[in-house]
Structures are given as structure tokens and as C-alpha cells.
Amino acid sequence: MTETPYSGHLVFRHPSPLAALAESLLGFYGLLRGTEGHRRAAALLRTEARTWFEANEGPWRDVKGWTVFAATAG
């Protein structure tokens, strides 16, 4: 079996795509789309993303890593 590690980044140059990604993950935390909790959390995420971009230079980088394992039958 071979193991090959990879790394990369999600790069956000504007707050809206960053907030949209974060909003898409709210269901994993029990905040279902269409509920008041989801709407409040999404609004907070949009505000926080705008605030970060206003206070910082450059893009937001979300570091990612993954590993691919490959095996052969035999």
C-alpha cells in the first residue's frame, strides 16, 4: 500500500463566498436551514466575514490536507 499526503488551501478573496461556505455547514451543528437559529447564525457569519476582510489585508486562506491510500490486490 502506498500513502500520498497532499495539502492545499481554500482561498477567499471576498467575504461573501467565505460566509456562504460557513453558512452551508451550519446544518452539521443542528441549525437547520429555514429556522430562526440558522438565520441568526448566517447573519452573524456574514458580519464576521465582512469585519475580518475590512481589518485584514490579503485573502482568507483555509488550509486543507488529505491523504490518498492506494493498494493492489494480489
N, C-alpha and C positions, 0 to 999 in steps of 0.2 A: 504494500500500500504506500502511496506517496501522499504527502501533505504539502500543500502550497498555500502559504499565507498571502493575503492581499490587503492593501489599505487604500483609502481614498477619502474624499470629502464631499459632503453636500455643501454647495456654496450658494448663499443667498445674497444678492446684491440690493434687494429692496425688502421692506418689511412685510408686504402683503403675501408673497409666497411662503415666507417663514411662518407667519401666523396661520396661513391655510394648512400647512403641514401639521403644525401643532394642534390646530382645531380638529384635523382628521383623526388624531389619536385620542381624543377625549373619551370616546366610547370604551377604550381599554380601561379607563378609570371610573366607569359606571355612569358617565354623563352622556346620556343618550340624546342624539340629535332631535331637536324639536322641544326639548324640555327647558324649563327656566334655568336650571343649573348649567346646561350646555350653553345657552345664550349668554349668560353672565360670564362664564369661563372664556368663551370665544371673544367677547368684548375685551376682557382683561388681557388676553393674549395679543390681540391687535394693538392695544395701548402699549403693552410692554415691548412689543417688536418695534413700534414707531419710536418709542423712547430710547431703545438701545441704538437704533440707527442714527438718531439725532445726536447722541452723545459719543459715538464712536466712528472712527474712520475705517474705511475698508469694508469688505463683505463679512458676513457671519459665516464661519466655517464649522460645520458639524462633522467631526472626524468619525469615520466608519472603518471597520475592519471585518474581514471574513476569511474563512479558510475553506479550501476545496480539498476533499479527500477523494482519491481515486484508487480503486482496487481492481485487480483482474481475477477472474475465475480460473481455477486451474488446479 
